[in-house]
Amino acid sequence: MKTYKALFLDMDGTIIRPDQTIEESTKEAVFTAQEKGIEVFLATGRPIHEIHIFAEMLNIQSFIGYNGALSSYKGKELYKKPISTTIVENIVNVANEKQHQLVLYTSSENYFSNLNTPFVKKFIETIHLKRNQTITPEMYKDVLGITIIANEESDEHYYRIDNGIHLSQVNIEGMGFCFDVIRDSVNKGVGVKHVLKYLGISQDEAIAFGDGMNDKEMLETVGEGFAMGNAHPDLFSYANRKTTNVTNSGVYNGLKSLGLT
């Protein structure tokens, strides 16, 4: 049987169900992988400083966060790349013009353009964000990730302001008009490459699971890239495998197909 040494797991829609819980089968699959000596990472668009409640459930200490802008292995920072202040300023200007809300993430805080709108309050509650402040220009140089809270799904086109970025729709129920800003040169796939190089693991020895378009580079980077059954329809062409839904043992069944559960 083929040997696998690294497992990268997206969070929302992959290990986290719509009700913000994790299936017992997913926990079992992760623990079994760890017992087999496989290094397990959470690879997410969420800020790392806000995901420890889920990491602790799965006994995971290694992360790719902010859609690839920061990678760490058991407390050791491997890679960190803030977004250029020019891109941040341009996005802030467009959001202000179109009356959209923004969340700018640094390595320690979440900065909102407005903390008091009903949807922002819902967003904070859903994503379990605790360390929230209001945006100030002084923090632009430290931004690792951005979420745009637009008014309509079609508002995405307003942000085609830089050839080096694209938007990825947040794949969480009720948040179809929220978008993560993804850099072409900094994404989950880049984060995976930094981790594998540090650990001396080949891409063929790595597995990844994802459900959103911010996972496409990651799924293409590893030897076994699983799209969840509930994935964005456009993601399937970037994966070489498909599994069941997040609510139907998707991670467990995917690893089972590789003989790992």
Accessible surface in RSA format (square Angstrom, percent):
REM  Atomic radii and reference values for relative SASA: ProtOr
REM  Chains: A
REM  Algorithm: Lee & Richards
REM  Probe-radius: 1.40
REM  Slices: 20
REM RES _ NUM      All-atoms   Total-Side   Main-Chain    Non-polar    All polar
REM                ABS   REL    ABS   REL    ABS   REL    ABS   REL    ABS   REL
RES MET A   1   178.08  92.2  91.25  60.4  86.83 206.7  95.07  80.8  83.01 110.0
RES LYS A   2   100.36  49.0  78.63  48.2  21.73  51.7  68.30  61.5  32.06  34.2
RES THR A   3    84.29  59.9  74.49  75.5   9.80  23.4  46.47  62.4  37.82  57.2
RES TYR A   4    18.84   8.8   8.22   4.7  10.62  27.6   1.10   0.8  17.74  21.9
RES LYS A   5    86.14  42.0  85.18  52.3   0.96   2.3  40.74  36.7  45.40  48.4
RES ALA A   6     0.00   0.0   0.00   0.0   0.00   0.0   0.00   0.0   0.00   0.0
RES LEU A   7     0.30   0.2   0.30   0.2   0.00   0.0   0.30   0.2   0.00   0.0
RES PHE A   8     0.00   0.0   0.00   0.0   0.00   0.0   0.00   0.0   0.00   0.0
RES LEU A   9     0.00   0.0   0.00   0.0   0.00   0.0   0.00   0.0   0.00   0.0
RES ASP A  10     8.02   5.6   8.02   8.0   0.00   0.0   0.00   0.0   8.02   8.0
RES MET A  11     0.02   0.0   0.02   0.0   0.00   0.0   0.02   0.0   0.00   0.0
RES ASP A  12    22.46  15.7  19.27  19.2   3.19   7.5  11.05  26.0  11.41  11.4
RES GLY A  13    11.30  13.9   0.00   N/A  11.30  13.9   8.17  22.4   3.12   7.0
RES THR A  14     1.12   0.8   0.00   0.0   1.12   2.7   0.00   0.0   1.12   1.7
RES ILE A  15     0.62   0.4   0.00   0.0   0.62   1.5   0.02   0.0   0.60   1.6
RES ILE A  16     2.06   1.2   0.37   0.3   1.69   4.1   0.37   0.3   1.69   4.6
RES ARG A  17    64.92  27.3  63.94  32.6   0.98   2.3   5.73   7.8  59.19  35.9
RES PRO A  18    77.48  56.5  50.66  46.2  26.82  97.5  57.79  47.7  19.69 122.4
RES ASP A  19    95.92  67.2  69.46  69.1  26.46  62.6  47.91 112.8  48.01  47.9
RES GLN A  20    29.93  16.7  19.96  14.6   9.97  23.7  17.29  36.8  12.64   9.6
RES THR A  21    55.07  39.2  52.73  53.5   2.33   5.6  55.05  73.9   0.02   0.0
RES ILE A  22     8.93   5.1   0.00   0.0   8.93  21.5   0.00   0.0   8.93  24.2
RES GLU A  23    21.06  12.1  19.23  14.5   1.83   4.4   7.35  14.2  13.71  11.2
RES GLU A  24   126.71  72.7 118.84  89.9   7.88  18.8  68.97 133.4  57.74  47.1
RES SER A  25    24.89  21.0  19.67  26.2   5.22  12.0  21.74  46.3   3.16   4.4
RES THR A  26     3.19   2.3   3.19   3.2   0.00   0.0   0.00   0.0   3.19   4.8
RES LYS A  27    46.34  22.6  46.34  28.4   0.00   0.0  12.09  10.9  34.25  36.5
RES GLU A  28    94.36  54.2  88.72  67.1   5.64  13.4  31.75  61.4  62.61  51.1
RES ALA A  29     0.00   0.0   0.00   0.0   0.00   0.0   0.00   0.0   0.00   0.0
RES VAL A  30     0.00   0.0   0.00   0.0   0.00   0.0   0.00   0.0   0.00   0.0
RES PHE A  31    76.31  38.2  75.19  46.6   1.11   2.9  75.83  46.0   0.48   1.4
RES THR A  32    32.01  22.8  31.55  32.0   0.46   1.1  17.31  23.2  14.70  22.2
RES ALA A  33     0.00   0.0   0.00   0.0   0.00   0.0   0.00   0.0   0.00   0.0
RES GLN A  34    47.23  26.4  31.39  22.9  15.84  37.7  24.52  52.2  22.71  17.2
RES GLU A  35   146.82  84.3 106.75  80.8  40.06  95.4  50.58  97.8  96.24  78.6
RES LYS A  36   108.95  53.2  72.75  44.6  36.20  86.2  38.09  34.3  70.86  75.5
RES GLY A  37    59.22  73.0   0.00   N/A  59.22  73.0  36.93 101.3  22.29  49.9
RES ILE A  38     8.22   4.7   2.45   1.8   5.77  13.9   2.60   1.9   5.63  15.3
RES GLU A  39    43.97  25.2  42.01  31.8   1.96   4.7  11.06  21.4  32.92  26.9
RES VAL A  40     9.74   6.4   0.57   0.5   9.17  22.1   0.57   0.5   9.17  24.9
RES PHE A  41     0.29   0.1   0.29   0.2   0.00   0.0   0.29   0.2   0.00   0.0
RES LEU A  42     0.00   0.0   0.00   0.0   0.00   0.0   0.00   0.0   0.00   0.0
RES ALA A  43     0.00   0.0   0.00   0.0   0.00   0.0   0.00   0.0   0.00   0.0
RES THR A  44     1.94   1.4   1.94   2.0   0.00   0.0   0.00   0.0   1.94   2.9
RES GLY A  45    14.49  17.9   0.00   N/A  14.49  17.9   5.56  15.3   8.93  20.0
RES ARG A  46    12.14   5.1   7.69   3.9   4.45  10.6  11.11  15.2   1.03   0.6
RES PRO A  47     0.68   0.5   0.68   0.6   0.00   0.0   0.68   0.6   0.00   0.0
RES ILE A  48    20.99  11.9  20.99  15.6   0.00   0.0  20.99  15.1   0.00   0.0
RES HIS A  49    26.99  14.7  11.29   7.8  15.69  40.1  13.85  14.3  13.14  15.3
RES GLU A  50    13.60   7.8   5.07   3.8   8.53  20.3   4.32   8.4   9.27   7.6
RES ILE A  51     0.00   0.0   0.00   0.0   0.00   0.0   0.00   0.0   0.00   0.0
RES HIS A  52    86.00  47.0  84.61  58.8   1.39   3.6  58.02  59.8  27.98  32.6
RES ILE A  53    97.55  55.5  90.31  67.3   7.24  17.5  92.95  66.9   4.61  12.5
RES PHE A  54     3.34   1.7   3.34   2.1   0.00   0.0   3.34   2.0   0.00   0.0
RES ALA A  55     2.74   2.5   2.67   4.1   0.08   0.2   2.67   3.8   0.08   0.2
RES GLU A  56   135.46  77.8 110.59  83.7  24.87  59.2  48.31  93.4  87.15  71.2
RES MET A  57    75.78  39.2  56.85  37.6  18.92  45.1  64.68  55.0  11.10  14.7
RES LEU A  58     0.00   0.0   0.00   0.0   0.00   0.0   0.00   0.0   0.00   0.0
RES ASN A  59    90.55  62.4  83.76  80.9   6.80  16.4  18.15  43.7  72.40  70.0
RES ILE A  60     7.44   4.2   0.05   0.0   7.39  17.8   1.94   1.4   5.51  14.9
RES GLN A  61    87.76  49.1  79.88  58.4   7.88  18.8  45.36  96.6  42.40  32.2
RES SER A  62     3.69   3.1   3.69   4.9   0.00   0.0   0.97   2.1   2.73   3.8
RES PHE A  63    12.94   6.5  12.94   8.0   0.00   0.0  12.94   7.8   0.00   0.0
RES ILE A  64     0.00   0.0   0.00   0.0   0.00   0.0   0.00   0.0   0.00   0.0
RES GLY A  65     0.00   0.0   0.00   N/A   0.00   0.0   0.00   0.0   0.00   0.0
RES TYR A  66     5.89   2.8   1.30   0.7   4.59  11.9   0.58   0.4   5.31   6.5
RES ASN A  67    11.08   7.6  10.31  10.0   0.77   1.9   3.61   8.7   7.47   7.2
RES GLY A  68     0.00   0.0   0.00   N/A   0.00   0.0   0.00   0.0   0.00   0.0
RES ALA A  69     0.00   0.0   0.00   0.0   0.00   0.0   0.00   0.0   0.00   0.0
RES LEU A  70    16.43   9.1  16.43  11.8   0.00   0.0  16.43  11.5   0.00   0.0
RES SER A  71     0.00   0.0   0.00   0.0   0.00   0.0   0.00   0.0   0.00   0.0
RES SER A  72    14.04  11.9  14.04  18.7   0.00   0.0   9.82  20.9   4.22   5.9
RES TYR A  73    34.53  16.1  33.48  19.0   1.05   2.7  21.11  15.9  13.43  16.6
RES LYS A  74   121.45  59.2  92.99  57.1  28.46  67.8  54.24  48.8  67.20  71.6
RES GLY A  75    75.62  93.3   0.00   N/A  75.62  93.3  40.62 111.5  35.00  78.4
RES LYS A  76   107.73  52.6 101.35  62.2   6.38  15.2  57.23  51.5  50.50  53.8
RES GLU A  77    98.83  56.7  75.87  57.4  22.96  54.7  26.75  51.7  72.08  58.9
RES LEU A  78    37.49  20.9   5.66   4.0  31.84  80.0  10.27   7.2  27.22  73.3
RES TYR A  79    42.38  19.8  36.09  20.5   6.29  16.4  32.54  24.5   9.84  12.1
RES LYS A  80    90.13  44.0  65.25  40.0  24.89  59.3  27.24  24.5  62.90  67.0
RES LYS A  81   104.36  50.9 104.36  64.0   0.00   0.0  46.86  42.2  57.51  61.3
RES PRO A  82    50.14  36.5  42.97  39.2   7.17  26.1  42.97  35.5   7.17  44.6
RES ILE A  83     4.48   2.5   1.71   1.3   2.77   6.7   1.73   1.2   2.74   7.4
RES SER A  84    57.88  48.9  43.61  58.2  14.27  32.9  51.29 109.2   6.59   9.2
RES THR A  85    57.40  40.8  54.67  55.4   2.73   6.5  26.17  35.2  31.23  47.2
RES THR A  86    84.11  59.8  83.55  84.7   0.56   1.3  49.77  66.8  34.34  51.9
RES ILE A  87    18.64  10.6  18.29  13.6   0.35   0.8  18.64  13.4   0.00   0.0
RES VAL A  88     0.03   0.0   0.00   0.0   0.03   0.1   0.00   0.0   0.03   0.1
RES GLU A  89    81.01  46.5  79.96  60.5   1.05   2.5  17.54  33.9  63.47  51.8
RES ASN A  90    52.22  36.0  50.30  48.6   1.92   4.6   7.64  18.4  44.58  43.1
RES ILE A  91     0.03   0.0   0.03   0.0   0.00   0.0   0.03   0.0   0.00   0.0
RES VAL A  92    15.37  10.1  15.37  13.9   0.00   0.0  15.37  13.4   0.00   0.0
RES ASN A  93    91.92  63.4  85.34  82.5   6.59  15.9  24.79  59.7  67.14  64.9
RES VAL A  94    22.22  14.6  21.80  19.7   0.43   1.0  22.19  19.3   0.03   0.1
RES ALA A  95     0.96   0.9   0.96   1.5   0.00   0.0   0.96   1.4   0.00   0.0
RES ASN A  96    96.25  66.4  75.78  73.2  20.48  49.3  29.33  70.6  66.92  64.7
RES GLU A  97   126.27  72.5  94.81  71.7  31.47  74.9  44.28  85.7  81.99  66.9
RES LYS A  98    65.36  31.9  53.18  32.6  12.18  29.0  22.98  20.7  42.38  45.1
RES GLN A  99   147.02  82.2 130.87  95.6  16.15  38.5  38.48  81.9 108.55  82.3
RES HIS A 100     8.38   4.6   2.03   1.4   6.35  16.3   0.63   0.7   7.75   9.0
RES GLN A 101    40.09  22.4  40.09  29.3   0.00   0.0  12.07  25.7  28.02  21.2
RES LEU A 102     1.98   1.1   1.81   1.3   0.17   0.4   1.81   1.3   0.17   0.5
RES VAL A 103     0.00   0.0   0.00   0.0   0.00   0.0   0.00   0.0   0.00   0.0
RES LEU A 104     0.00   0.0   0.00   0.0   0.00   0.0   0.00   0.0   0.00   0.0
RES TYR A 105     9.00   4.2   9.00   5.1   0.00   0.0   3.32   2.5   5.69   7.0
RES THR A 106     9.84   7.0   9.84  10.0   0.00   0.0   8.05  10.8   1.78   2.7
RES SER A 107    50.41  42.6  34.89  46.6  15.51  35.7  11.54  24.6  38.86  54.4
RES SER A 108    45.49  38.4  45.21  60.3   0.29   0.7  24.40  52.0  21.09  29.6
RES GLU A 109    31.23  17.9  31.23  23.6   0.00   0.0   6.52  12.6  24.71  20.2
RES ASN A 110     0.00   0.0   0.00   0.0   0.00   0.0   0.00   0.0   0.00   0.0
RES TYR A 111    30.39  14.2  30.39  17.3   0.00   0.0   5.01   3.8  25.38  31.3
RES PHE A 112     0.31   0.2   0.31   0.2   0.00   0.0   0.31   0.2   0.00   0.0
RES SER A 113    43.15  36.5  19.45  26.0  23.71  54.6  21.77  46.4  21.39  30.0
RES ASN A 114    57.63  39.7  53.37  51.6   4.26  10.3  10.95  26.4  46.68  45.1
RES LEU A 115    49.63  27.6  42.38  30.3   7.25  18.2  42.38  29.8   7.25  19.5
RES ASN A 116   112.81  77.8  99.21  95.9  13.60  32.7  24.89  59.9  87.92  85.0
RES THR A 117    34.79  24.7  31.72  32.2   3.07   7.3  33.61  45.1   1.18   1.8
RES PRO A 118   113.94  83.0 103.22  94.1  10.72  39.0 107.84  89.0   6.10  37.9
RES PHE A 119    44.06  22.0  39.27  24.3   4.79  12.5  42.43  25.7   1.63   4.7
RES VAL A 120     0.35   0.2   0.35   0.3   0.00   0.0   0.35   0.3   0.00   0.0
RES LYS A 121   118.61  57.9 111.96  68.7   6.64  15.8  62.57  56.3  56.03  59.7
RES LYS A 122    97.52  47.6  94.00  57.7   3.53   8.4  60.55  54.5  36.97  39.4
RES PHE A 123     5.08   2.5   5.08   3.1   0.00   0.0   5.08   3.1   0.00   0.0
RES ILE A 124    29.42  16.7  29.42  21.9   0.00   0.0  29.42  21.2   0.00   0.0
RES GLU A 125   131.97  75.8 120.73  91.3  11.24  26.8  49.39  95.5  82.58  67.4
RES THR A 126    28.76  20.5  23.29  23.6   5.48  13.1  17.06  22.9  11.70  17.7
RES ILE A 127     9.30   5.3   9.30   6.9   0.00   0.0   9.30   6.7   0.00   0.0
RES HIS A 128    58.73  32.1  54.59  37.9   4.13  10.6  42.24  43.5  16.49  19.2
RES LEU A 129     4.88   2.7   0.00   0.0   4.88  12.3   0.00   0.0   4.88  13.1
RES LYS A 130   158.73  77.4 130.28  79.9  28.44  67.7  82.43  74.2  76.29  81.3
RES ARG A 131   109.72  46.1 103.45  52.7   6.27  14.9  34.25  46.8  75.47  45.7
RES ASN A 132    40.48  27.9  16.26  15.7  24.22  58.3   6.29  15.1  34.19  33.0
RES GLN A 133    80.92  45.2  76.76  56.1   4.16   9.9  24.22  51.5  56.70  43.0
RES THR A 134    75.05  53.4  67.29  68.2   7.75  18.5  47.77  64.2  27.28  41.2
RES ILE A 135    28.55  16.2  13.41  10.0  15.14  36.5  13.41   9.7  15.14  41.1
RES THR A 136    58.89  41.9  58.43  59.2   0.46   1.1  49.96  67.1   8.93  13.5
RES PRO A 137    91.93  67.0  82.38  75.1   9.55  34.7  82.57  68.2   9.36  58.2
RES GLU A 138   130.91  75.2 113.05  85.5  17.85  42.5  75.01 145.1  55.90  45.6
RES MET A 139    11.81   6.1   9.84   6.5   1.97   4.7  11.81  10.0   0.00   0.0
RES TYR A 140    26.68  12.5  26.68  15.2   0.00   0.0  15.43  11.6  11.25  13.9
RES LYS A 141   132.44  64.6 119.70  73.4  12.73  30.3  90.50  81.5  41.94  44.7
RES ASP A 142    61.83  43.3  58.02  57.7   3.81   9.0  16.14  38.0  45.68  45.6
RES VAL A 143     0.00   0.0   0.00   0.0   0.00   0.0   0.00   0.0   0.00   0.0
RES LEU A 144     1.87   1.0   0.15   0.1   1.72   4.3   0.15   0.1   1.72   4.6
RES GLY A 145     6.62   8.2   0.00   N/A   6.62   8.2   6.62  18.2   0.00   0.0
RES ILE A 146     3.71   2.1   0.02   0.0   3.69   8.9   0.02   0.0   3.69  10.0
RES THR A 147     3.22   2.3   3.22   3.3   0.00   0.0   0.27   0.4   2.95   4.5
RES ILE A 148     0.01   0.0   0.01   0.0   0.00   0.0   0.01   0.0   0.00   0.0
RES ILE A 149     6.92   3.9   5.46   4.1   1.46   3.5   5.46   3.9   1.46   4.0
RES ALA A 150     3.72   3.4   0.51   0.8   3.21   7.3   0.51   0.7   3.21   8.5
RES ASN A 151    86.32  59.5  68.24  65.9  18.09  43.6  24.57  59.1  61.75  59.7
RES GLU A 152   107.34  61.6 105.79  80.0   1.55   3.7  30.83  59.6  76.51  62.5
RES GLU A 153   105.63  60.6  97.18  73.5   8.45  20.1  29.86  57.8  75.77  61.9
RES SER A 154    80.29  67.8  63.50  84.7  16.79  38.7  55.23 117.6  25.06  35.1
RES ASP A 155    13.46   9.4  13.46  13.4   0.00   0.0   0.05   0.1  13.41  13.4
RES GLU A 156    59.68  34.3  58.24  44.1   1.44   3.4   6.90  13.3  52.78  43.1
RES HIS A 157    88.71  48.5  79.63  55.3   9.08  23.2  59.20  61.0  29.51  34.3
RES TYR A 158    75.65  35.3  62.61  35.6  13.04  33.9  28.76  21.6  46.90  57.8
RES TYR A 159     4.22   2.0   0.86   0.5   3.36   8.7   1.23   0.9   2.99   3.7
RES ARG A 160   188.61  79.2 151.85  77.4  36.76  87.5  68.42  93.5 120.19  72.8
RES ILE A 161    61.01  34.7  28.61  21.3  32.39  78.1  36.95  26.6  24.06  65.3
RES ASP A 162    51.52  36.1  37.88  37.7  13.64  32.3   9.87  23.2  41.65  41.5
RES ASN A 163   156.13 107.7 129.14 124.8  26.99  65.0  39.46  95.0 116.67 112.8
RES GLY A 164    31.11  38.4   0.00   N/A  31.11  38.4  26.20  71.9   4.92  11.0
RES ILE A 165    14.83   8.4   0.87   0.7  13.96  33.6   0.87   0.6  13.96  37.9
RES HIS A 166    54.63  29.9  47.40  32.9   7.23  18.5  51.37  52.9   3.26   3.8
RES LEU A 167    19.57  10.9   4.06   2.9  15.51  39.0   4.06   2.9  15.51  41.7
RES SER A 168     4.38   3.7   2.66   3.5   1.72   4.0   2.76   5.9   1.61   2.3
RES GLN A 169    52.03  29.1  42.08  30.8   9.94  23.7  14.61  31.1  37.42  28.4
RES VAL A 170    20.05  13.2  13.70  12.4   6.34  15.3  17.67  15.4   2.38   6.5
RES ASN A 171    59.71  41.2  42.44  41.0  17.27  41.6  11.45  27.6  48.25  46.6
RES ILE A 172    21.06  12.0  11.07   8.2   9.99  24.1  16.34  11.8   4.73  12.8
RES GLU A 173   140.46  80.6 112.39  85.0  28.07  66.8  55.14 106.7  85.32  69.7
RES GLY A 174    42.75  52.7   0.00   N/A  42.75  52.7  29.80  81.8  12.95  29.0
RES MET A 175     0.44   0.2   0.44   0.3   0.00   0.0   0.44   0.4   0.00   0.0
RES GLY A 176    23.00  28.4   0.00   N/A  23.00  28.4  17.77  48.8   5.24  11.7
RES PHE A 177    59.31  29.7  59.31  36.7   0.00   0.0  59.31  36.0   0.00   0.0
RES CYS A 178     0.00   0.0   0.00   0.0   0.00   0.0   0.00   0.0   0.00   0.0
RES PHE A 179     5.52   2.8   5.52   3.4   0.00   0.0   5.52   3.3   0.00   0.0
RES ASP A 180    18.33  12.8  18.33  18.2   0.00   0.0   0.71   1.7  17.62  17.6
RES VAL A 181     7.53   5.0   0.00   0.0   7.53  18.1   0.00   0.0   7.53  20.4
RES ILE A 182     1.50   0.9   0.63   0.5   0.86   2.1   1.50   1.1   0.00   0.0
RES ARG A 183    20.53   8.6  20.05  10.2   0.48   1.2  10.73  14.7   9.80   5.9
RES ASP A 184    79.18  55.5  59.33  59.1  19.85  46.9  34.41  81.0  44.77  44.6
RES SER A 185    84.23  71.2  67.45  90.0  16.78  38.7  53.30 113.5  30.92  43.3
RES VAL A 186     6.03   4.0   3.87   3.5   2.16   5.2   3.87   3.4   2.16   5.9
RES ASN A 187     6.32   4.4   6.32   6.1   0.00   0.0   0.48   1.2   5.83   5.6
RES LYS A 188     0.22   0.1   0.00   0.0   0.22   0.5   0.00   0.0   0.22   0.2
RES GLY A 189     1.85   2.3   0.00   N/A   1.85   2.3   1.85   5.1   0.00   0.0
RES VAL A 190    33.86  22.3  33.44  30.3   0.42   1.0  33.44  29.1   0.42   1.1
RES GLY A 191     0.00   0.0   0.00   N/A   0.00   0.0   0.00   0.0   0.00   0.0
RES VAL A 192     0.00   0.0   0.00   0.0   0.00   0.0   0.00   0.0   0.00   0.0
RES LYS A 193   111.04  54.2 105.15  64.5   5.89  14.0  51.64  46.5  59.40  63.3
RES HIS A 194    65.72  35.9  59.61  41.4   6.11  15.6  38.17  39.3  27.55  32.1
RES VAL A 195     0.00   0.0   0.00   0.0   0.00   0.0   0.00   0.0   0.00   0.0
RES LEU A 196     5.97   3.3   5.59   4.0   0.38   1.0   5.59   3.9   0.38   1.0
RES LYS A 197   179.55  87.6 154.50  94.8  25.05  59.6 107.11  96.4  72.44  77.2
RES TYR A 198   106.17  49.6  74.84  42.6  31.33  81.5  56.90  42.8  49.27  60.7
RES LEU A 199    44.29  24.7  16.19  11.6  28.11  70.7  20.74  14.6  23.56  63.4
RES GLY A 200    64.43  79.5   0.00   N/A  64.43  79.5  36.33  99.7  28.10  62.9
RES ILE A 201    18.29  10.4   8.97   6.7   9.32  22.5   9.92   7.1   8.37  22.7
RES SER A 202    57.35  48.5  45.30  60.4  12.06  27.8  50.51 107.6   6.84   9.6
RES GLN A 203    82.97  46.4  79.06  57.8   3.91   9.3  23.44  49.9  59.52  45.1
RES ASP A 204    88.65  62.1  87.76  87.4   0.88   2.1  13.85  32.6  74.80  74.6
RES GLU A 205    36.76  21.1  36.76  27.8   0.00   0.0  10.89  21.1  25.88  21.1
RES ALA A 206     0.00   0.0   0.00   0.0   0.00   0.0   0.00   0.0   0.00   0.0
RES ILE A 207     0.00   0.0   0.00   0.0   0.00   0.0   0.00   0.0   0.00   0.0
RES ALA A 208     0.00   0.0   0.00   0.0   0.00   0.0   0.00   0.0   0.00   0.0
RES PHE A 209     0.00   0.0   0.00   0.0   0.00   0.0   0.00   0.0   0.00   0.0
RES GLY A 210     0.00   0.0   0.00   N/A   0.00   0.0   0.00   0.0   0.00   0.0
RES ASP A 211     2.21   1.5   2.21   2.2   0.00   0.0   0.00   0.0   2.21   2.2
RES GLY A 212     2.92   3.6   0.00   N/A   2.92   3.6   2.92   8.0   0.00   0.0
RES MET A 213    34.81  18.0  33.10  21.9   1.71   4.1  33.10  28.1   1.71   2.3
RES ASN A 214    19.08  13.2  18.01  17.4   1.07   2.6   1.68   4.0  17.40  16.8
RES ASP A 215     0.20   0.1   0.20   0.2   0.00   0.0   0.00   0.0   0.20   0.2
RES LYS A 216    44.95  21.9  44.95  27.6   0.00   0.0   9.24   8.3  35.71  38.0
RES GLU A 217    31.84  18.3  30.17  22.8   1.67   4.0  24.81  48.0   7.03   5.7
RES MET A 218     0.00   0.0   0.00   0.0   0.00   0.0   0.00   0.0   0.00   0.0
RES LEU A 219     4.43   2.5   0.00   0.0   4.43  11.1   0.00   0.0   4.43  11.9
RES GLU A 220   106.03  60.9  75.48  57.1  30.55  72.7  28.82  55.7  77.22  63.0
RES THR A 221    10.10   7.2   5.56   5.6   4.55  10.8   3.82   5.1   6.29   9.5
RES VAL A 222    12.81   8.4   0.00   0.0  12.81  30.9   0.68   0.6  12.13  32.9
RES GLY A 223    18.49  22.8   0.00   N/A  18.49  22.8   8.53  23.4   9.96  22.3
RES GLU A 224    18.21  10.5  18.21  13.8   0.00   0.0   0.00   0.0  18.21  14.9
RES GLY A 225     0.33   0.4   0.00   N/A   0.33   0.4   0.02   0.1   0.31   0.7
RES PHE A 226     2.62   1.3   2.62   1.6   0.00   0.0   2.62   1.6   0.00   0.0
RES ALA A 227     0.09   0.1   0.09   0.1   0.00   0.0   0.09   0.1   0.00   0.0
RES MET A 228     0.00   0.0   0.00   0.0   0.00   0.0   0.00   0.0   0.00   0.0
RES GLY A 229    23.94  29.5   0.00   N/A  23.94  29.5   3.80  10.4  20.14  45.1
RES ASN A 230    48.83  33.7  26.66  25.8  22.17  53.4  29.83  71.8  19.01  18.4
RES ALA A 231     9.69   8.9   0.00   0.0   9.69  22.0   0.02   0.0   9.66  25.6
RES HIS A 232    48.06  26.3  43.87  30.5   4.19  10.7  27.52  28.4  20.54  23.9
RES PRO A 233   102.98  75.1  89.46  81.5  13.52  49.2  90.10  74.4  12.88  80.0
RES ASP A 234    84.79  59.4  77.60  77.2   7.19  17.0  18.33  43.1  66.45  66.3
RES LEU A 235     0.00   0.0   0.00   0.0   0.00   0.0   0.00   0.0   0.00   0.0
RES PHE A 236    65.20  32.6  55.06  34.1  10.15  26.4  55.55  33.7   9.65  27.6
RES SER A 237   100.95  85.3  58.41  78.0  42.54  98.0  57.82 123.1  43.13  60.4
RES TYR A 238    70.06  32.7  60.49  34.4   9.57  24.9  29.43  22.1  40.63  50.1
RES ALA A 239    19.69  18.1   1.25   1.9  18.44  42.0   2.57   3.6  17.12  45.3
RES ASN A 240    96.10  66.3  60.22  58.2  35.87  86.4  45.07 108.5  51.02  49.3
RES ARG A 241    88.31  37.1  77.17  39.3  11.14  26.5  20.69  28.3  67.62  41.0
RES LYS A 242   137.63  67.1 107.63  66.0  30.00  71.4  56.56  50.9  81.07  86.4
RES THR A 243    12.97   9.2   1.34   1.4  11.63  27.7   9.30  12.5   3.67   5.5
RES THR A 244    48.07  34.2  43.80  44.4   4.28  10.2  48.07  64.6   0.00   0.0
RES ASN A 245    61.63  42.5  60.48  58.4   1.14   2.8   4.17  10.0  57.46  55.5
RES VAL A 246     8.72   5.7   6.74   6.1   1.98   4.8   7.23   6.3   1.49   4.0
RES THR A 247    75.65  53.8  54.98  55.7  20.67  49.3  36.56  49.1  39.09  59.1
RES ASN A 248    86.19  59.4  83.59  80.8   2.59   6.2  17.20  41.4  68.99  66.7
RES SER A 249    26.41  22.3  26.41  35.2   0.00   0.0   5.76  12.3  20.65  28.9
RES GLY A 250     0.99   1.2   0.00   N/A   0.99   1.2   0.00   0.0   0.99   2.2
RES VAL A 251     0.57   0.4   0.05   0.0   0.51   1.2   0.05   0.0   0.51   1.4
RES TYR A 252    51.47  24.0  51.47  29.3   0.00   0.0  20.89  15.7  30.58  37.7
RES ASN A 253    49.95  34.4  43.44  42.0   6.51  15.7  14.86  35.8  35.09  33.9
RES GLY A 254     1.42   1.7   0.00   N/A   1.42   1.7   1.42   3.9   0.00   0.0
RES LEU A 255     0.22   0.1   0.22   0.2   0.00   0.0   0.22   0.2   0.00   0.0
RES LYS A 256   123.61  60.3 113.55  69.7  10.07  24.0  58.52  52.7  65.09  69.3
RES SER A 257    70.25  59.4  32.36  43.2  37.89  87.3  44.12  94.0  26.13  36.6
RES LEU A 258    14.43   8.0   3.36   2.4  11.06  27.8   9.98   7.0   4.44  12.0
RES GLY A 259    36.50  45.0   0.00   N/A  36.50  45.0  24.27  66.6  12.23  27.4
RES LEU A 260     8.15   4.5   8.14   5.8   0.01   0.0   8.14   5.7   0.01   0.0
RES THR A 261    52.71  37.5   0.85   0.9  51.86 123.6  24.40  32.8  28.31  42.8
END  Absolute sums over single chains surface
CHAIN  1 A    11005.7       8736.5       2269.2       5377.5       5628.3
END  Absolute sums over all chains
TOTAL         11005.7       8736.5       2269.2       5377.5       5628.3
